[in-house]
Amino acid sequence: MISRLRERFGSPASDSGDAQLGAAMAAWALGTAWALCCLWLWRTGPGSLMPFALAGALLTLWGWRSVRWLHWFPPVTVIAALLDCVAPLEPERAPGGLGYVGMLAFTALLLAFARLLSVGRVPIAGRPREVAVTLFGALGATVALVTAGADARAAATALVAFGAALGIAAKPTGERRVWIAFPFAAIVVGGAAVAGVWTGLGAAFEALLAGGAGRGVPHATPQLLLFTLPVTAGLAFDSGRTLRWFSRVALAVGGAGLGVHALAHPLVLPAVLPLPAPAHAIALLTLLAVAGAVARLAVIGTAVRVRWIGLAAALAMAGVLLVWGRLLEHALAQVLLAFGVALASAVRTAQRRARALGLPPADWPIPRATAAPDTIVPEERAA
């Protein structure tokens, strides 16, 4: 049935040739893993997740061989992180103690493992210098999260999010699918803040946002908005047409949410700000170092890319908010930090591949079909 669906709807996973051993092993591993997961949910986990698990299994088996399965990851992860805060699973009913973000990370690992079995690599490619930048970004994000108070499971989940975002952003026109996570988070949190003040439920929403995977982070709403709005503002002026207009709407909604929240719940800062703990000081210095490296990406030739300035400002803001309000203990802030560092780590690979396709960086995103076939070098054709 799956084979007929691939032929009828033109799945990117369809292949007219004979099934290879690696592809067969990958399909077997995915099917077995999903069957065990569904059996586990039926016996121990919440039964309400069974339909989603079955739908995920069918979608996975339908299109697992294409990297397009990564495109859904950033916005869905934002939604899952918010669900982990406002509607967390009960610890005794959560599969393996994983929340929604953890289950998404587990799915991404399954798909990466299947691709490794089938084609011998995962969609994270690069030359030695690019690999070094990737390792530096992963190390910086991990050090910042661990020293900021994240537990081992949260740090591992953030690393999986980093790898998935890296696989998307390394494509010449793929980075916009990761950038969208920031304005999407801003419009959701800002819209909820406006609705909360309008309906008088602002305090209840703040308590929900700080609960569960929010880990009791104080003033979670303004902190998350202060973290996402700089990137959203940069994208409102420096991105493709659709993302630019979406970012402008998100900037307006997020700014309104921050404003009404500040009026309804004014912040009272202490007369003397406390000194950061030694671990938090390490996290602050790490974030400032990463922000400085990101700021260098703002100038490409004679063009100034405002979105990188916004991302650098957001990373520096995360360090400041870490000292004041423990921002990086929040699940949503953790995955957004992983997405931002992955974007900066993958930009050189994306530029090299864009040049091979004849696409200048200032023209991103441009449909791949506009590039002449003879501009694709063999290495990029294989990638």
C-alpha positions as CSV (number, residue, x, y, z in Angstrom):
1,M,0.0,0.0,0.0
2,I,2.8,2.4,0.9
3,S,4.5,1.6,-2.4
4,R,1.3,2.4,-4.3
5,L,0.9,5.7,-2.4
6,R,4.5,6.7,-3.3
7,E,3.8,6.0,-7.0
8,R,0.5,7.8,-7.0
9,F,1.3,10.9,-5.1
10,G,5.0,11.2,-6.2
11,S,6.6,10.9,-2.8
12,P,10.2,12.1,-2.6
13,A,11.0,8.7,-1.2
14,S,9.9,6.9,-4.3
15,D,12.5,5.0,-6.2
16,S,12.0,3.2,-9.5
17,G,15.0,0.9,-9.0
18,D,15.2,-2.3,-6.9
19,A,15.2,-1.9,-3.2
20,Q,18.7,-2.0,-1.8
21,L,19.7,-3.8,1.3
22,G,20.4,-0.6,3.2
23,A,17.0,0.8,2.4
24,A,15.3,-2.5,3.3
25,M,17.1,-2.6,6.6
26,A,16.2,1.0,7.3
27,A,12.5,0.4,6.5
28,W,12.5,-2.7,8.7
29,A,14.2,-0.8,11.6
30,L,11.7,2.1,11.4
31,G,8.7,-0.2,11.2
32,T,9.9,-2.3,14.2
33,A,10.7,0.8,16.3
34,W,7.3,2.4,15.6
35,A,5.5,-0.9,16.3
36,L,7.3,-1.1,19.7
37,C,6.6,2.5,20.5
38,C,2.9,2.0,19.7
39,L,2.8,-1.2,21.8
40,W,4.5,0.7,24.7
41,L,1.9,3.5,24.5
42,W,-0.9,1.0,24.4
43,R,0.4,-0.7,27.5
44,T,1.8,2.0,29.7
45,G,1.5,5.4,28.1
46,P,-1.5,7.7,27.6
47,G,-3.9,6.2,25.1
48,S,-4.6,9.6,23.7
49,L,-1.2,9.6,22.0
50,M,-1.9,6.4,20.0
51,P,-3.5,8.1,17.0
52,F,-0.6,10.6,16.7
53,A,1.9,7.8,17.0
54,L,0.2,5.7,14.2
55,A,-0.1,8.8,12.0
56,G,3.6,9.6,12.6
57,A,4.5,6.0,11.8
58,L,2.7,6.1,8.4
59,L,4.2,9.5,7.5
60,T,7.7,8.3,8.5
61,L,7.4,5.1,6.4
62,W,6.1,7.1,3.4
63,G,8.8,9.7,3.1
64,W,11.8,8.9,5.3
65,R,14.4,8.9,2.6
66,S,14.0,12.6,1.8
67,V,15.5,15.4,4.0
68,R,12.1,17.2,3.6
69,W,10.9,15.4,6.7
70,L,13.0,17.9,8.6
71,H,11.0,20.9,7.5
72,W,8.3,20.3,10.0
73,F,10.6,20.1,12.9
74,P,11.2,23.8,14.0
75,P,7.6,25.0,14.3
76,V,6.3,21.7,15.7
77,T,9.1,21.7,18.3
78,V,8.0,25.2,19.4
79,I,4.4,23.9,19.8
80,A,5.6,20.9,21.7
81,A,7.7,23.0,24.0
82,L,4.7,25.1,24.9
83,L,2.6,22.0,25.4
84,D,5.2,20.7,27.8
85,C,4.7,23.9,29.8
86,V,0.9,24.4,29.7
87,A,-0.2,20.8,29.5
88,P,2.6,18.5,30.6
89,L,2.2,14.7,30.6
90,E,2.0,13.1,34.0
91,P,5.4,11.6,35.0
92,E,4.0,8.1,35.5
93,R,2.2,8.2,32.1
94,A,4.9,9.8,30.0
95,P,6.6,7.3,27.7
96,G,10.1,6.8,29.1
97,G,9.7,10.0,31.1
98,L,9.8,12.0,27.9
99,G,7.7,15.0,27.2
100,Y,6.4,16.2,23.9
101,V,9.7,17.7,22.8
102,G,11.5,14.5,23.9
103,M,9.3,12.4,21.8
104,L,9.9,14.6,18.8
105,A,13.6,14.3,19.4
106,F,13.3,10.5,19.6
107,T,11.4,10.6,16.2
108,A,14.2,12.7,14.7
109,L,16.8,10.3,15.9
110,L,14.9,7.3,14.4
111,L,14.7,9.1,11.0
112,A,18.4,10.0,11.1
113,F,19.3,6.4,12.0
114,A,17.2,5.1,9.1
115,R,18.9,7.5,6.7
116,L,22.3,6.4,8.0
117,L,21.4,2.8,7.3
118,S,20.1,3.6,3.8
119,V,22.5,6.1,2.3
120,G,25.4,6.0,4.7
121,R,25.1,9.5,6.0
122,V,22.8,11.9,7.8
123,P,21.9,15.3,6.2
124,I,24.7,17.2,8.0
125,A,27.5,17.6,5.6
126,G,30.4,19.9,5.4
127,R,34.1,20.3,4.8
128,P,36.7,20.2,7.6
129,R,36.5,23.9,8.5
130,E,32.7,23.8,8.4
131,V,32.7,20.7,10.6
132,A,34.9,22.6,13.1
133,V,32.5,25.5,13.2
134,T,29.6,23.0,13.8
135,L,31.5,21.3,16.6
136,F,32.2,24.7,18.1
137,G,28.6,25.7,17.9
138,A,27.4,22.4,19.5
139,L,30.0,22.7,22.2
140,G,29.0,26.3,23.0
141,A,25.3,25.5,23.1
142,T,25.9,22.5,25.4
143,V,28.2,24.4,27.8
144,A,25.7,27.3,28.0
145,L,22.7,25.0,28.7
146,V,24.5,22.8,31.2
147,T,26.0,25.6,33.2
148,A,22.7,27.5,33.0
149,G,21.0,24.7,35.0
150,A,19.5,22.4,32.3
151,D,19.5,18.7,33.1
152,A,21.1,16.0,31.0
153,R,17.9,15.0,29.2
154,A,17.1,18.7,28.3
155,A,20.7,19.2,27.0
156,A,20.5,16.0,24.9
157,T,17.1,17.1,23.5
158,A,18.6,20.5,22.6
159,L,21.5,18.8,20.8
160,V,19.0,16.7,18.7
161,A,17.2,20.0,17.9
162,F,20.6,21.5,16.9
163,G,21.4,18.6,14.6
164,A,17.9,18.7,12.9
165,A,18.1,22.5,12.4
166,L,21.6,22.1,11.1
167,G,20.5,19.6,8.5
168,I,17.8,22.1,7.3
169,A,19.9,25.3,7.4
170,A,22.8,23.7,5.5
171,K,20.7,23.7,2.3
172,P,20.9,26.9,0.2
173,T,17.2,27.7,0.7
174,G,16.6,25.8,3.9
175,E,17.5,28.3,6.5
176,R,14.1,30.1,6.3
177,R,12.5,27.0,7.6
178,V,14.5,27.4,10.8
179,W,14.3,31.1,11.1
180,I,10.5,30.9,11.2
181,A,10.6,29.3,14.7
182,F,11.5,32.7,16.3
183,P,8.6,34.8,14.9
184,F,6.3,31.8,15.4
185,A,7.2,31.7,19.1
186,A,6.8,35.5,19.3
187,I,3.3,35.5,17.8
188,V,2.1,32.6,19.9
189,V,3.5,33.9,23.3
190,G,2.6,37.6,22.5
191,G,-0.9,36.7,21.3
192,A,-1.5,34.7,24.5
193,A,-0.2,37.6,26.6
194,V,-2.6,40.0,24.9
195,A,-5.5,37.6,25.2
196,G,-4.7,36.9,28.8
197,V,-4.8,40.6,29.7
198,W,-8.0,41.1,27.7
199,T,-9.8,38.3,29.4
200,G,-8.2,38.8,32.8
201,L,-6.4,35.5,32.7
202,G,-2.9,36.9,32.3
203,A,-1.7,35.6,35.7
204,A,-3.1,32.2,35.0
205,F,-1.3,32.0,31.6
206,E,1.9,33.2,33.2
207,A,1.7,30.4,35.8
208,L,1.0,27.8,33.0
209,L,3.9,29.0,30.9
210,A,6.3,28.7,33.9
211,G,4.9,25.3,34.9
212,G,5.9,21.9,33.6
213,A,8.9,22.2,31.3
214,G,9.0,25.9,32.2
215,R,10.6,24.8,35.5
216,G,9.3,27.7,37.5
217,V,11.1,30.4,35.5
218,P,9.9,33.8,36.8
219,H,8.4,36.2,34.4
220,A,8.5,33.7,31.6
221,T,6.3,35.7,29.2
222,P,8.4,38.9,29.0
223,Q,11.7,36.9,29.0
224,L,10.6,34.7,26.1
225,L,9.4,37.8,24.2
226,L,12.7,39.7,24.9
227,F,14.6,36.7,23.5
228,T,12.5,36.2,20.3
229,L,11.7,39.8,19.3
230,P,15.3,40.9,18.3
231,V,15.4,38.0,15.8
232,T,11.9,38.7,14.6
233,A,12.8,42.4,14.1
234,G,15.8,41.4,12.0
235,L,13.7,39.0,9.9
236,A,11.1,41.8,9.4
237,F,13.6,43.6,7.2
238,D,16.0,40.9,6.0
239,S,14.2,37.7,4.7
240,G,12.1,36.5,1.9
241,R,8.8,38.0,1.1
242,T,6.5,35.6,3.0
243,L,8.8,35.3,6.0
244,R,9.3,39.1,6.1
245,W,5.5,39.8,6.3
246,F,5.0,37.0,8.8
247,S,7.8,38.5,10.9
248,R,6.3,41.9,10.8
249,V,2.9,40.6,12.0
250,A,4.8,38.6,14.7
251,L,6.8,41.7,15.7
252,A,3.6,43.7,16.1
253,V,1.8,41.0,18.1
254,G,4.9,40.2,20.2
255,G,5.6,43.9,20.9
256,A,1.9,44.4,21.9
257,G,2.1,41.4,24.2
258,L,5.2,42.6,25.9
259,G,3.7,46.1,26.3
260,V,0.4,45.0,27.8
261,H,2.2,42.5,30.0
262,A,4.5,45.2,31.3
263,L,1.5,47.5,32.1
264,A,-0.5,44.8,33.7
265,H,2.4,43.2,35.6
266,P,5.1,45.9,36.2
267,L,8.5,44.5,37.0
268,V,10.2,45.7,40.2
269,L,14.0,45.2,40.0
270,P,16.0,45.0,43.2
271,A,18.1,48.0,44.1
272,V,21.3,45.9,43.8
273,L,21.4,43.2,41.2
274,P,22.9,40.0,42.5
275,L,26.2,38.7,41.2
276,P,25.8,35.6,38.9
277,A,26.7,32.2,40.3
278,P,30.0,30.8,39.0
279,A,28.2,28.3,36.7
280,H,25.9,31.1,35.4
281,A,29.0,33.3,34.8
282,I,30.4,30.6,32.5
283,A,27.1,30.4,30.6
284,L,27.1,34.2,30.3
285,L,30.6,34.3,28.9
286,T,29.9,31.4,26.5
287,L,26.8,33.1,25.2
288,L,28.6,36.4,24.7
289,A,31.4,34.6,22.8
290,V,28.8,32.9,20.5
291,A,27.0,36.2,20.1
292,G,30.2,37.9,19.0
293,A,30.9,35.1,16.5
294,V,27.3,35.5,15.1
295,A,27.7,39.2,14.8
296,R,30.6,38.7,12.4
297,L,28.2,37.1,10.0
298,A,26.2,40.3,9.7
299,V,28.5,41.6,7.0
300,I,28.8,39.6,3.8
301,G,30.8,41.5,1.3
302,T,29.2,45.0,1.2
303,A,25.8,43.8,2.4
304,V,24.7,44.0,6.0
305,R,22.4,41.2,7.1
306,V,20.1,42.5,9.9
307,R,18.9,39.1,10.9
308,W,22.3,38.1,12.1
309,I,22.5,41.3,14.2
310,G,19.1,40.3,15.6
311,L,20.3,36.8,16.4
312,A,23.5,38.1,18.1
313,A,21.4,40.5,20.2
314,A,19.1,37.7,21.2
315,L,22.0,35.5,22.3
316,A,23.5,38.4,24.3
317,M,20.0,39.0,25.8
318,A,19.7,35.4,26.7
319,G,22.9,35.7,28.8
320,V,21.6,38.8,30.6
321,L,18.2,37.1,31.2
322,L,20.0,34.0,32.4
323,V,21.5,35.9,35.3
324,W,18.3,37.8,36.1
325,G,15.6,35.2,35.5
326,R,17.0,31.7,34.7
327,L,15.7,31.9,31.1
328,L,17.7,28.9,29.7
329,E,16.0,26.6,32.2
330,H,12.8,27.0,30.1
331,A,12.2,24.3,27.5
332,L,11.2,26.8,24.7
333,A,14.3,28.9,25.3
334,Q,16.5,25.8,25.1
335,V,15.2,24.7,21.7
336,L,15.3,28.3,20.3
337,L,18.9,28.6,21.5
338,A,19.8,25.4,19.7
339,F,18.1,26.6,16.5
340,G,19.9,29.9,16.6
341,V,23.3,28.4,17.0
342,A,22.6,25.8,14.3
343,L,21.7,28.6,11.9
344,A,25.1,30.3,12.5
345,S,26.9,27.0,12.3
346,A,25.4,26.1,8.9
347,V,25.7,29.4,7.1
348,R,29.1,28.7,5.5
349,T,27.9,25.4,4.1
350,A,24.8,27.0,2.8
351,Q,26.8,29.8,1.1
352,R,29.1,27.3,-0.5
353,R,26.2,25.2,-1.9
354,A,24.5,28.4,-3.1
355,R,27.5,29.5,-5.0
356,A,27.7,26.1,-6.6
357,L,24.1,26.6,-7.8
358,G,24.8,30.1,-9.0
359,L,22.7,31.7,-6.3
360,P,24.2,34.8,-4.5
361,P,23.4,34.9,-0.8
362,A,21.5,38.2,-1.2
363,D,19.0,36.4,-3.5
364,W,18.0,33.7,-1.0
365,P,15.4,32.2,-1.0
366,I,15.2,31.4,-4.7
367,P,13.5,28.2,-6.0
368,R,16.0,25.5,-6.9
369,A,14.5,25.2,-10.4
370,T,15.8,28.6,-11.4
371,A,19.4,27.4,-11.2
372,A,20.9,26.0,-14.4
373,P,21.7,22.3,-14.1
374,D,25.3,22.8,-15.3
375,T,26.0,25.1,-12.3
376,I,25.7,22.2,-9.9
377,V,29.1,20.6,-9.2
378,P,29.2,16.8,-8.7
379,E,29.7,17.1,-5.0
380,E,26.6,19.3,-4.6
381,R,24.7,17.0,-7.0
382,A,25.5,14.1,-4.8
383,A,24.5,16.0,-1.6
